[in-house]
Amino acid sequence: MALVSGVIHFLIVGVPFIKAGGGGEGLLYIVIVDFPLFWLVNSLHPAALYNSLAFNFWLFPVTGTIMYAALGYLLGLLLRRIGRET
């Protein structure tokens, strides 16, 4: 489950973000998909999102993929635990 969710995130967010060069209004959906990351960085250091393209390349494709892989892992554990109890 972790691999599937990580790959899906990378295909939906990472590849278009890298192809677009990290800029443009067409990538607004990335903020919606990666809202927890956007919110965290915007609360801690808002200037990082707007001044550093290299930081954005690291944040959304890489860290977002890791975040969704971790969520997929936790979801897989939960489903496995529910399956054992029934």
LINHU-V796445 format. One record per helix or strand. SS is the DSSP state (2 for helix, 1 for strand). FROM is the first residue (numbers start at 1). TO is the last residue. If there is no record, write none. Layout:
BEGIN
[[SS FROM TO] [SS FROM TO]]
END
This chain:
BEGIN
[[2 2 19] [2 25 33] [2 35 45] [2 47 51] [2 53 85]]
END
